[in-house]
């Protein structure tokens, strides 16, 4: 079945696909959530004026004023449906962004420029964050300032009790892991994968930067949350991992697992715990993490966030947190954990475009034995953010993007979902009108290009 591009309210879709898209969540996004995020970013820059002055003198103050002016202009463009403008900051990805803008204009086939209400929702969301970066990039010495850093930092500290709980559990389990049989390993893997799954609810872009941290022990609620996992392919994921491990006894190979990260803060810690388990249990030999090259969707993980988290964990005045941080920093130093921040992850493209736009990244992912894609934005890009029928298969929605076996760990916060059973989506819509956007439901969804 063909899918139609998800468009802002009032946007025309080519006749060959369908009529208008009137998704309420898209309308909410552009009319409410995005201006709120921009306003918070502007406020953060302004509140740091004294810091800019202390570090850079009057030059810093003038840069702050110009950056705020550009972001305020961007907010006005967003709220009044102005055309999307080409980027001018000359960063390495600028040409790719501007080429994509030209492609969007060609698709409209009306002679008009793409605008906030008449363009694909995913594109305009990504475009807003890239324009925020441009506002700073055009105003040195503010180029490296992260307008979302305060919110990410606060979220991490607000989740500290939950971080302690999961680290304590894992370290106690780790003492006994060498004696575990496969059945015990499986139980722990499924548990920690669920912790990483539900950690995805801590998304500051959905809460417009408001506190959305994990304040309680996540382990206590896993059993009650199981019915809310709409697609659960965890057994298939386990079979892949354990078979890889068994095959290494007869044919020594290096098992590589990649994790395409989503949010920093508590979710990142759950990803690190899962990664530690995969190494300790010998289900993997090396973990490759993939994060964002610039601040993105408020709380997405950058290299700065990744390094900061390890440092804060090591320096924590709490034994389990500190011990975990020391182990994780050692993994990085030894090359057991490898961090990447390829610029493709902050382009507007769907992932099926990766072989054409970033063939080097696609080739890198092809080396993996299993790729975890965390979160909602990655799922939207995996499936093209299109209005698929609920029952369309995950493989179909990927449209050829299958560099390696992959698994999406996602709590639903955007109105797109594939791979459901007949009638499942319709039944959910009757019982909970916000089932696709509330984060109350989740999926563990798997695709294997070698078994089709």
N, C-alpha and C positions, 0 to 999 in steps of 0.2 A: 504494500500500500504506500502511495506517495505521501509525503509529509509536506506541510506548508510552513513557510518561515513565520516565526512568531514576530508580530509587528506591534507597534504602539497603537493605541486607539485612534481610529481614523485613517490608518495607513492603508493604502491600496496594495493588494497582492496581485501579482501577475495572473491573468485570466487562466493560464494553464494550470494553476495550482488551486486557488480557492478565492473566497470573498474576504471581507474584512475580518481582522482579528480583534476581538473585544475583551481580551482577558483582563479581569479586574485587577490582578496583581501587577500587571504591567502598568496600568493606569496609576495605581498606588505608588509604584516605584518612582515614576518620573514626576508625579505631582506632589509627592509628600516626602518619601524617604531620601531621594537624592538631594533635594534642597537642604534637608536637615543635616545630612552628612557634610555638604559643602559649608554650611553655616558653622558647624563645629570645627571644621578645618580652618576656616578664616579666624574664628575666635582663638584657636590654639596658636596660630601664627602671631596674632596681635598680643596675646598674653605673654609671649616670649620676647617682646620688644626689648626689654631690659637686658636679657641675655645676649641678644644680637648686638646691642650697644657695647656691653662689656667685652665681647669677643672681637668685634670688628669696628667699634666706634661708629661714627656717623654713617659710614658706608653701610653698616648692618641695618641701621634704622631706615635709611632710604630704600634698601633692598626689601625690607619688610613692608613698607608702604606700597611699593610697586607690585609685590607679590599679592598683597591683599586686593589691590585694584584689579589685577587680572582675574583672581578667583571670584571677586564680586561681579565682574563682567560675565564670567562663565555662568554664574548662578542666574543672572538675568537672561542669558541666552537660553538656558535650560527651561526656565519658567515661561518664556514667551515664544517658544517654538522657533527659535532662530536657526539658520542653517549651520550645519557642522563645518568648522573651518579647518583648513590644513594646518598641520603642526609646523612650527618655525624654529624649534630649539636646536636642530642639528644633531640630536642624539643618534646613535647607530640604527635605531628602529624607525626614525622619522620617515624615511622614504617608504618603508613598508606600510606604515599607517596611512600615508597620503595616497599610496596606490590603492589601498583598501577603500578609502573614501571615494576615489574615482570609480571603483567597481560598483560601489553602492549607488552612485549617481547614474551609472549606465543601466543598472537594474531597474531604477525607477522609470526610465524611458519616458519621462515627461519634460525633460529639460530643466527641472527643478533640482536644487541641491538637497541632499539628505538633511533632515532636520530632526529635532528631538522627538516630535510626535509622529513623524512619518518615516521612521527608520527602525530596523530590527532592534528590539529592546536590549538584547545582549550586547550588540555593538555600541549602543549609546551609553550603557553602563560602563563598559570598559573605556570608552572614549572620555568619559568624565574623569576617571582616575588618571588617565594619561595626560589630560589637560591640567589637572592639579599639579602633576609632576612638571609639566612645561612651565607653569606659573613660577615655580621655584627655580627651575633650571635656567630660565632667562634672567634670573636675578642673583648672580653670585654676590656675596659668598653664602647664599642660602641653598645652594644646589643639593646638598646632602641632608637637608632638614626633612624629618619625617613628621608630617602633620598629624599622624595617627599614633605616634609613639606613646603619648601619655595614656591614651585609652588602652593600648595593649599592655602597658606596664601595670596599670591599675587592675586589669582583668587577671593578670598572672598572680598578683598578690592577693586578690580577692578569692582566688581558687586554691589558696595554699593548703587548707585542711584536706581538700580532695586530693591534691598532689601528694601530701604526706601519706594519705590512706593507700593510694595505689602503689607508691614506692615501697611502703612497708610490706604490703601484701607480696609484691614481686620479690623483694629481697629475701623474705622468709621462704618463699617457694623455690627460689634459686639455690638455696642451700641443699635442697633435696633432689634437684632436677636430674642429677647424674644417675639416680636410682629409678627414675620413672620408666615405666613401660610405655609403649605407644599409646595405650588407652588413656593413661594419665596425661601424657603430653598433649593429646588431642583435647582433653577437657580444659586444660590450661590455655591452649591456643584459642579455642572457641571463646573462652571467657575474656581473654585480653583483646581479641578482635572486636568483641561486643563493647568493651570499654572504649576502644578507639573509635568505634562507630558512633556511640552516643556522645562522645566528646565533641563531635561535630556540631552539636547544638549550640556551642559557645561561639556564635558568629556575630561579631560587632557590626558588620555591614547590614545585617537583617534588623538589628535593634537600633539602627542609626547611631551607633556609638554608645548607647546606654549600656549600663552594666548588665552583662549576660553571662556571668561567670558560673563555674561549678562550685557550689559552696558545701556540698555534702559528699559523703563517701559514695562513689559511683557504683561500687560493688554491691551495695545493699538493694539496689533497684533493678538489677539486670533481669532477674526472673520475671518480675512483673512487666517488664518492657518487651519480653519476647513476642507476645501477640501483636505488637506494633511493628514488627519487622515484616514488611509486606512481601518481600522476596528474600529468601534466605538460601544462598548457595554456599554456605560455609562448609558443608560436608565435602563438596566438590573441590573447594580450595584446599582443604586439609588433605584430601587424597592426592592432589598434585604435589604438595609439599612432602608428604611422607614417602611417596613413590620416588621422588627425586633423591631423598635421603637414602633410601634403600639401594637405589641404583649406584650410588657412589661407592658402595662396598665392592662392587665388581668392576666399576669403571670410574676411577677417581676424577671428579670434575669439580669446578668451583660453582656453587649455587649462588646466584645473584638475585636479590629482591630489590625492587625499586619502589619508593613511596613518593608519590606526587602530593606534596603537602597542601594543606588548606590553612586553617587558622593557627596562629601562635597561641601562647598562653596554655591553658589546661589541655586543649586538644593536642598541641605539639607534644606535651609531656606524655600523653597516652600513646602517641605514635612512637616516641622514643622507648617507652616501656615495651611495646610490641616488638620493636626492632631489636631490643636487647634480648628478649625472649627468643626470637628467631635465631640469633647468633648463639646464645647459650645452649639451646636445644639442638644445635647443629642442623636445623632445618634450612639455614642459610649460612654462607661463608662471608658474604659482604652485603652491606645495605647501601644503596644509593638514594639519597634524598634529593628532591627537586623542589626548590622554592622560587619566590618571585624576585626579579631583579630590581624592582622599585616598590615603594609602598603601594598596596593594592587592596581594594575592597575592605578597607579599614584594618582588619585584623589578620590578613594573610601573612604568612611567614616569609621574611626576607633573610638574607645571610646575617644581617645585623641582629635580627630577632633570634635566630638560631644560636649564634655565638653568645648573645646576651643571656639566653635561657640557660645554657650550659654553665656560664660563669655564676649566675645567681644560684643555680642548684648547688654548685661546688661550695659557694660561700655561705650557704644557708646555715642558720643556727639550729639545725635539726638534723640528727644523725642520718636518717634514711634518705632525706633529700640530698644531703652533702655527699653521702657515699654513692648515690646514683649519679650525681653530677661528675664525680671523679672518674667513675667507670666510663661514662659516656664521652668525656673529654679524651680519655685514653683510647677509646675506639676510634675517634677522629684522628688522633695523632698517629695511630698505628695503621691507618688506612682501611680499617675494617668498616668504618662508616665514611662515606664520601658525599660531599655536598655539591650540588650543581645549581646554578641560577640562570639558566639559558633565557635569553630575552623573548623567546617564543611564548612563554607562559604569560606574558603581559602584552601580547598582541590580541587583536579582536578575532582572529581566525578560529574556526572550528578545528577540532583535532584532526579531522579527515584531510585537512589542508597541509598537515605537517610535512608529508614527504616532498611537497613542492616548495613550501616556504622555509622549512628548517630540516633539510634532509640529514644534516649532521646529528640533530637531536633524535630523529627517527631511527637512524642507524645505531645510536647509543642505546635506545630503548629496546632494540631488537636483540641486544646482548642479554637481556633480563630473562630469568626463569618465571617471574611473576611481577606484575606491576599493580600496586594498590593506588587507586585514584581516590583521594579523600575529598568529600564535600560536594556541595551543591553546584558551585561554579564549574568544577571539573566535569560533573555529570552533564550540565547544560552544554558544555563544549564537546563532550563525547558524543552526544546525541544531536548536535547541531541546534539545540534549543528550539526544536520544531514541535508543532502540535501533532505528535504522533497519536495514533489510536493506542489506548492503554495496553492492548494485547499484542502489538507489534513486538517482535523479538528484539532483545538487546543487540544481537549480532546484526540485524537489519539496520537498526538505528545508528550503529557505529559507522556505516557506509564505507567499509573498507579499512577503517583505522584499527589494525590488529597487529601491532609490532611484536607482540608476545601475549601469552595468557595475561588477562587483566581482570581486576576486581574493583568494583566501585563500592566504597563505604560511604554512605550518604544519608543524612537526615533530610527529609523533604522540606524545602523552603522556597520552591518555585514550581509553578504549575506545569510540570512535565514529568511523565513517568511512563516507562514501557515495561514489557515483560510480565504484565499482570495476568491473572487467570480471567477467563470470560466472566463478565459481570462484577468482578472485584472492585474496579474503580467506581462503577456506578453505585454499588452498595455503599462504599465509603462516602461518596458524595451525599447520599441521603442521610447518613448517620452523623457526618461531620463536614460541614460546608468548607471548612478551612483545612481539610486533611492534606492538601498538597503544599501548603505554605506555612504551616504552624511549627514544623520541627517535631511534631508528636509522633510521626511515623518515620520509618527508616528502611533501607534496603542493603543487602549484601548481594551484589549482582555480578556474575562471573561470565566471562567469554574466553573461549580457548580456540585460537585459529587452527590448532593442530587436530581438533576433534570435530570438524564440520564436514 
